[in-house]
Amino acid sequence: MRHLRSGPGPLLLRLGLGAAAVAFAVDRSEAWDAAGRAWPPFVLVAGLLLVGVVAHDDGLFDAIAARLERRPGLRAGRRPDGRLLAALLLVVAATTAVLNLDTSVAFLTPILVLAARRRGTSEEPFLYGAVFMSNAASLLLPGSNLTNLLVLAGSSVNGVAFAARMAPAWLAAVVATGAVVLFRLFRTARGPARADAGRPAPGAAPHRRSRR
């Protein structure tokens, strides 16, 4: 659990406790009422984050990314980097839907960036793809995004009904985000190729225009 003792976590915890203390000092009754409405979503998200921490410490996310990278179908043929990115984006979408947005961003974004470095391709689509897909895929379930839980606080809508209602929007968001990120990857890959095509080969004599 080293992630709980390092990084910005302790500082954010102190800031949160300080803000709570100020709220209770200003208006204790309103603070208790707000805490009573908001604590269930925060407890659920905290529990899902702990699940993500355990999965990350056990190497689950790294193992999934490494297995996808080693698959022959994602290494050979045309545009293997695009197929790898698409597969990793599906992992991001599934992780966000099952766990939550924060777990996906915190633990999968570095994995996608490292996958791009190992392939020697542009890191930008992998980096922004992880962040954007995490946000887009957080529509499906109430626990996928803390905002969903806060909006549904006090509502009688259950998780199954919420997922059925949000599934079309979730699918559209995932497909659109994936298409934009992949387009960015292919456009980035074509840029250096076009630049190299205009350069003379090493050792070649410079072309001189003939005079008439």
RAVENNOR-V789892 format. One record per pair of residues at least 4 apart in sequence whose C-alpha atoms are under 6 Angstrom apart, sorted by the first residue. I is the first residue (numbers start at 0). J is the second residue. Records with the same first field share a line. If there is no record, write none. Layout:
I = J ; J
This chain:
22 = 30
23 = 27 ; 30
34 = 38
40 = 148
41 = 45
47 = 98
48 = 102
51 = 102
54 = 59
55 = 59 ; 60
58 = 62
73 = 79 ; 82 ; 83
74 = 79
75 = 79
92 = 136
94 = 98
95 = 99 ; 100 ; 103 ; 133 ; 137 ; 143
96 = 137 ; 143
99 = 143 ; 144
100 = 133 ; 137 ; 143 ; 144
101 = 105
102 = 106
103 = 107
104 = 108 ; 130
108 = 129
111 = 125
112 = 122 ; 125 ; 126
115 = 120 ; 122
124 = 128 ; 180 ; 184
127 = 131
128 = 132 ; 180
129 = 133
132 = 136
135 = 172 ; 173
136 = 173
137 = 143 ; 144
138 = 169
139 = 162 ; 165 ; 166 ; 169
140 = 162
141 = 147 ; 148
148 = 152
162 = 166
165 = 169
171 = 175
172 = 176
